[in-house]
Amino acid sequence: MRLATWNVNSVKARLPRLLAWLDETKPDVVCLQETKCRADLFPAAEVEELGYATAAHGDGRWNGVAVLSRVGIEDVSNGFPGEPAYAGEAGTEGEDEQMELNEPVLLAPEARAIGATCGGVRVWSLYAPNGRTPESAHYTYKLAWFAALRDALAEELAAGAPLVACGDYNVAPTDEDVWDPAVFAGSTHVTPPERQALADLRALGLRDVVPTIEKGPHPYTYWDYRAGAFHKNMGMRIDLFYANEDVAGRVASAYVDREARKGKGPSDHAPVVVDLD
């Protein structure tokens, strides 16, 4: 069974690349993040031509997640119990980057998580909040989101089924997972509370399936579009594949598909591909 996770940074903008990648790589299950697409406008017909059923969760703004599967999709969950809404300045995490509004507002939970059972494996596609800065309300929201995710996954793991929780976690687990720790000092993605949130997930019995290193000393999954970061390998490992022992014990190989980050109009993330025996 081949599983993959990929932050596509707009499924519509990246659709030709996604379809070509699906046709070439042939994963059985794909978790997508940052689809930026309403669920009813997700290009399900196009991926169906390649044999994939779709479960999508999105409101058409700045988030959005999906699961594609050619081994069936059952028991779809849009979001998880207790998932918090962002309570802060007006606008979603993406929208208020382009608006200067200061009135407090309470939003509905964002489209950041979708779960489905595919081929007997419970799969979660996750897109954690960015957090902005440690002083931001977005950072408080990020930590609350992780705490609620931990509680939800604890309940799911108690059921005893094979489980994968993968996606863009927006946290580098260790200093080894960023190209230069000094550059990130005082920034989000590397703070002790964020890393503790990941440790709390692992404490539930989830294992971090680390991809094989193919270039450079670390298997990065994200590179900024600016300053030639990809070509200089100035990256981060923030797209993570967490699995319970039932799945992790079956891992035959795992790799970052750097080729998908190359060429014209790529996402700023590369897919992580995991093969199970």
Buried (B, 14 or more C-beta within 10 A) or exposed (E): BBBBBBBBBBBEBBBEBBBEBBEEBEBBBBBBBBBBBBBEEBBBEBBEEEBBBBBBBBBBBBBBBBBBBBBEBEEEBBBBEBBBBBEBBBBBBBEBEEEEEEEEBEBEBBBBBBBBBBBEBBBBBBBBBBBBEBEBBBBBBBBBBBBBBBBBBBEBBEEEBBBBBBBBBBBBBEEEBBBEEEEBEEEBBBBEBBBBBBEBBEEBBBBBBBBEEEEEEBBBBBBEEEEEBBEEBBBBBBBBBBBBEBBBEBBEEBBBBBBBBEEEEBBBBBBBBBBBE
